[in-house]
Amino acid sequence: MNLTWQNTREIGEALYDQFPDLDPKTVRFTDLHRWSVSLRISMTILKLQTKKY
C-alpha cells in the first residue's frame, strides 16, 4: 500500500488496526504525527521487501 498524506482514511484505518484500544479524540497531535510517519515508513519498508528485482 502506497500511503500519502491524501489517504487520510487509509491512514486512520491502519492506525486503528495498530492501536485498537485508543480513543482517537484523546490522542495528542504529536503522537498522531509520530505514529503516522512511522506507519508510512513501515509501509515503504514492507513494499521494498516484497518488491521483485
N, C-alpha and C positions, 0 to 999 in steps of 0.2 A: 504494500500500500504506500503510495507516494503522498504524504501529507504536506499541505501548505497551510499558511495561516488562513486561507479562504475556506478550508474544510473544517469549519467550527463544529459541526455536528459529529463528524467522524472523530475529531479530537476529543470531544466530550464523551462519546461512547467508549472510546479506548481508555480514557481516564477513569470512567465509571467501572469498566471491567477490571482495572488495576486497583481501584480504591472503592469497592462497593459499599463500605460502611460509612463513608464520609457524606455529610450533608453539604451539597455544593454551595449553599447560602452561607456557610461558616468558614469557607476556605479563604485564606489570605491571598491577595493577588500575587505576592512574591512566591508563595508556594505553587500556585497555579501555573505561573510562568516557568518556574524551575521544572515542574513535572511535565509540562507541555514540551519544553525544549528537550528534556530527557527522552520523552516519548518519540519525538521526531528523530533523534539520534539513534534510538533503538531500532526504529523502523528502517532507517537508512542502512544500519549495520546488517540487519536481517536481510534486506534487499541485496546487499553486496555479497552476503554469504550464500544466497540461493541463486545468484547470477551464474549462468553457464558461460564459460570462456571458450 
